[in-house]
């Protein structure tokens, strides 16, 4: 159970850190390829870290005999993989369009950035809710 606690805290820290780090990045104008590359890199690192911590959390809860929490953490790991496969290529494409001065690229990149933050916020709420609801 100590491993489950450790990895749960790691998952919470990873998720909260990403939210706190990605919201200030919204002040960037997203009008240069450098802005797009930086934000994309930040999200890419987060999705990798989220997968690792969620997978470790799932395994540790499975060994601790908590299948509900293990399934929830496994779902978060799968979501991290799916989002990485969807969001990162979209950011790459929009970043290339920003470089070629395509007018809709900047608002599209900003929408993608905000959507990813909101999804992450929903995940954090789900993690905290499940820990409270299923800890009994």
C-alpha positions as CSV (number, residue, x, y, z in Angstrom):
1,X,0.0,0.0,0.0
2,X,3.0,2.3,0.5
3,X,3.9,2.1,-3.2
4,X,0.3,2.9,-4.1
5,X,0.4,5.9,-1.9
6,X,3.7,7.0,-3.3
7,X,2.6,6.7,-6.9
8,X,-0.7,8.3,-6.2
9,X,1.1,11.3,-4.8
10,X,3.4,11.3,-7.9
11,X,0.4,11.2,-10.2
12,X,-1.3,14.1,-8.3
13,X,1.9,16.1,-8.4
14,X,2.5,15.5,-12.1
15,X,-1.1,16.5,-12.9
16,X,-1.1,19.6,-10.7
17,X,2.3,20.7,-11.9
18,X,1.2,20.4,-15.5
19,X,-1.8,22.6,-14.8
20,X,0.2,25.2,-12.9
21,X,2.8,25.2,-15.7
22,X,0.6,25.2,-18.7
23,X,-1.8,27.9,-17.7
24,X,0.9,30.6,-17.6
25,X,2.0,29.5,-21.1
26,X,-1.4,30.9,-22.4
27,X,0.2,34.4,-22.1
28,X,2.4,33.5,-25.1
29,X,1.0,34.9,-28.3
30,X,1.6,31.5,-30.0
31,X,2.6,33.6,-33.0
32,X,6.0,32.1,-33.5
33,X,7.2,28.6,-34.2
34,X,9.4,28.9,-31.1
35,X,6.2,29.4,-28.9
36,X,4.6,26.4,-30.6
37,X,7.6,24.2,-30.1
38,X,8.0,25.1,-26.5
39,X,4.3,24.5,-25.6
40,X,4.3,21.2,-27.7
41,X,7.4,20.1,-25.8
42,X,5.9,20.9,-22.5
43,X,2.8,18.8,-23.4
44,X,4.9,16.0,-24.8
45,X,6.9,15.7,-21.5
46,X,3.7,15.8,-19.5
47,X,2.0,13.0,-21.4
48,X,5.0,10.8,-21.0
49,X,5.2,11.5,-17.2
50,X,1.4,11.1,-16.8
51,X,1.6,7.7,-18.5
52,X,4.5,6.5,-16.3
53,X,3.0,7.7,-13.1
54,X,-0.6,6.5,-13.9
55,X,0.7,3.1,-15.0
56,X,2.8,2.7,-11.9
57,X,-0.2,3.8,-9.8
58,X,-2.4,1.2,-11.5
59,X,0.1,-1.6,-10.9
60,X,0.6,-0.6,-7.3
61,X,-3.1,-0.5,-6.6
62,X,-3.6,-3.8,-8.3
63,X,-1.0,-5.4,-6.0
64,X,-2.6,-3.6,-3.0
65,X,-5.9,-5.3,-3.8
66,X,-7.7,-2.2,-4.9
67,X,-9.1,-3.1,-8.3
68,X,-11.3,0.0,-8.7
69,X,-8.5,2.4,-8.1
70,X,-6.2,0.3,-10.3
71,X,-8.7,0.4,-13.2
72,X,-9.1,4.2,-12.8
73,X,-5.3,4.7,-12.9
74,X,-5.0,2.4,-15.9
75,X,-7.7,4.4,-17.7
76,X,-5.6,7.6,-17.0
77,X,-2.5,5.9,-18.5
78,X,-4.5,5.0,-21.6
79,X,-5.9,8.5,-21.8
80,X,-2.4,9.9,-21.7
81,X,-1.3,7.7,-24.6
82,X,-4.4,8.7,-26.6
83,X,-4.0,12.4,-25.9
84,X,-0.3,12.3,-26.8
85,X,-1.1,10.6,-30.1
86,X,-3.9,13.2,-30.8
87,X,-2.6,16.5,-29.4
88,X,1.1,16.4,-30.2
89,X,0.6,15.8,-34.0
90,X,-2.1,18.5,-34.0
91,X,0.3,21.0,-32.3
92,X,3.0,20.0,-34.8
93,X,0.7,20.7,-37.8
94,X,-0.5,24.0,-36.3
95,X,3.0,25.0,-35.5
96,X,4.0,24.5,-39.1
97,X,1.1,26.5,-40.2
98,X,2.1,29.3,-37.9
99,X,5.4,29.4,-39.6
100,X,3.8,29.8,-43.0
101,X,1.5,32.6,-41.6
102,X,-1.7,30.7,-42.0
103,X,-4.3,33.0,-40.3
104,X,-6.3,30.3,-38.5
105,X,-3.3,28.5,-37.1
106,X,-2.8,30.8,-34.0
107,X,-6.4,30.6,-32.8
108,X,-6.4,26.8,-33.5
109,X,-3.2,26.3,-31.5
110,X,-4.6,28.3,-28.6
111,X,-7.8,26.3,-28.7
112,X,-5.8,23.1,-28.7
113,X,-3.7,24.3,-25.7
114,X,-6.8,25.4,-23.7
115,X,-8.6,22.1,-24.5
116,X,-5.7,20.1,-23.3
117,X,-5.6,22.1,-20.1
118,X,-9.3,21.6,-19.5
119,X,-9.0,17.8,-20.1
120,X,-6.1,17.7,-17.6
121,X,-8.2,19.7,-15.1
122,X,-11.0,17.2,-15.5
123,X,-8.5,14.4,-14.9
124,X,-7.3,16.0,-11.7
125,X,-10.9,16.4,-10.4
126,X,-11.5,12.7,-11.3
127,X,-8.4,11.6,-9.4
128,X,-9.2,13.5,-6.3
129,X,-12.9,12.5,-6.4
130,X,-12.1,8.8,-6.9
131,X,-9.6,8.9,-4.0
132,X,-12.2,10.4,-1.7
133,X,-15.1,8.2,-2.9
134,X,-13.3,4.9,-3.2
135,X,-11.1,5.3,-0.1
136,X,-13.8,3.9,2.2
